[in-house]
Amino acid sequence: MKTLPFKKALNKGPSFDPYLAAANERARQAVRKLQEAGIIGNRIRTDLPPAMEEGSDRDFGG
């Protein structure tokens, strides 16, 4: 015999993991809490330095 016999694996797909669903919910709650505290969220700045405002004299010193 050249190889050992092995039982064929059936592709059943991923099994249900109860810890994964709970971990996803905890992660969503943590993100929601940080968004409410203003720590994470909109990262686009709306304020500009005076040199970048419209109509200002732009001198980049080049």
Rosetta blueprint (number, residue, H / E / L):
1 M L
2 K L
3 T L
4 L L
5 P L
6 F L
7 K L
8 K L
9 A L
10 L L
11 N L
12 K L
13 G L
14 P L
15 S L
16 F L
17 D L
18 P H
19 Y H
20 L H
21 A H
22 A H
23 A H
24 N H
25 E H
26 R H
27 A H
28 R H
29 Q H
30 A H
31 V H
32 R H
33 K H
34 L H
35 Q H
36 E H
37 A H
38 G L
39 I L
40 I L
41 G L
42 N L
43 R L
44 I L
45 R L
46 T L
47 D L
48 L L
49 P L
50 P H
51 A H
52 M H
53 E L
54 E L
55 G L
56 S L
57 D L
58 R L
59 D L
60 F L
61 G L
62 G L
